[in-house]
Amino acid sequence: MQRIANLLVKKDGKVLLLKKPRRGWYVAPGGKMEDGESIFEAATREYFEETGTKAIDAHLKGVFTMVIKRGDEVINEWMLYTFLANDLEGTPYGETREGVLEWRDVKDLETLPMNEGDRIDLLFAVNEPGVQYGTFTYTEEYELLNSTVQTSVERNGN
């Protein structure tokens, strides 16, 4: 099963997003994990490779199973690990082979063109405490068929 890690930086009411050229969708910078890599190592490495900056104090915000179906048949499945950081070191690239980097207002996450599961994931990451878990099921064209999400928040003394 493929494993993907992404990382979103939220700073001063804005988030740094990557606009992918193929669909024009916005995503959090990230990519495939390498053999033997932890999810944290993958997220911070991919973030640096795609932005040219170092995320500060990244922490886990989401763990998701992504399922692609053709009718009732599962044709692909992977895991996505989402991290959030509240600052970065360096100046982000303007454009890379992966796409165009843009600082966007957090509220733009509600309306920007993107995968609907990513929208659920990223809105939670920037607006809510805790960690979100879930499954997103899509068609081959990445139309969201259904989603199930759960949230956990650590409480002191429990």
N, C-alpha and C positions, 0 to 999 in steps of 0.2 A: 504494500500500500504506500502510495506517495505521501510525503509529509511536506507541508508548506508552512513557513513562518513569515508573518508580516509585522510591521511596527508603524505606529502612528505617533507623530509628535504633535502635541497640543501646546501652543504657546500664545499668550496674549489674545485669547479668543479665536485663534486661527489654527488650522491643521495643515500640515504639508502633505499634499496628495500627488500622485503620479497619474497623469492622463495618458492612457494607453492609446496608441494610434489606430489599432485595428478596429475597435468598436467605438472609440471616443469615450470610453467609460473611465471613471476615476477609481483608483484603488489606493490602498496603503502600500508603500514600498515593501517588497518582500520577495520571497522565492523559495525554491526547493532546498530542503535540508541536505547536507552532505553526510556520507556514512560516518557514524561515530560522533556526530555533532549533537549537542544539546539543543533544545528548542530556543533557549536564550541565545546561545552562540549563533545559531542560524539567523535569528531575527536581527541581531545587531550586525552581523556580517553582511547580510543582504541589504540592510538599511544603508550601511556605509557604502557598499558597492553601487547602489542606485542613487544615492543623494550626495556622496562625498562628504558627509557630516557624521559625527558621532552622537548618538542619542544618549541623553543623561538620565540615569535612574529609571531605566525601562522595567516595567513589571507586567506580568501576565494578566490579560483581561478577558480572553476567550479561548475556548477549545471546542472545535466543531468537526463533525463528520459531514463531508460534502458528498452527495450521491447524485449521479447522473443516470437517468432512466430513459429507455426507449420502450414505451408502453409499460408493461410490468417488469421488463428485464433491466437489471442493474448493469450498465455498461462501463461505469467508471466510479471509483470511490477514492477519496483522499481525506487526510486530516489537515485542518488549518488551526494554527496557533497564533493568536493576535496579542501583541504587546502594545503598551502605551507608555510614552515618556512625556515629561512636561518641559523639556528643554533640550537643546542640542549645542554642540560645539562645531563651529565652522560655518561656511556659507554654502548653501545647497547649489548644486548644478542648476542650470536653466533647463537644459535638455540633454537627454542621453539616448542611447539606442533603445531603451525601454519606453521612453515617452517624454513628456513635458512635465516638469515639477512646478507646482503652483501652491502658494499659500492661499487657503480659502477660509472664509468665516465658518465656524463650527456649524452654524445654522444651515449653511449650504449643503451639508450632508443629507438634509431632508429632501432636497430636490435635484441635486446633481445627477447626471446619467451614470448609473452604476448597477451592478448586480444587486438585486434586492436583499439577498442574504448578507452581502457586505454592508448594505445600509443598516440593517438590524444590528450587526456586529459592531460597526464603527460608532453608531449613535450611542449604543450602550457603553462602549469603551470611553467615550469622551464625557458622558453625562451621568453615569451611574457608578456607585461603589460596588466593589466585589468582582466576581468572575462569572462570566456567562458561559454555559455549555449548551450544546444542542446539535441538531441535525437539520441540514437544509437539503431538500430534494428538488432537483431541476430536470427539465427536459434537455435534450441535446443542444438546444438553442439558448440555454441558460435562462429559461423562463422558470420562475420559482413555483413549484407545484405545492409544496407544503414545508412548514418548519415547525420544529418543537424546540423550545429553549427553556432552560432552567437557570437560576441564579443562586449563587452562594455568597454570603457576606460574613466574614469572620466577626464574631462578637467577643468582646473582652469578658473574661471570666466564665465562658461556656465551653 
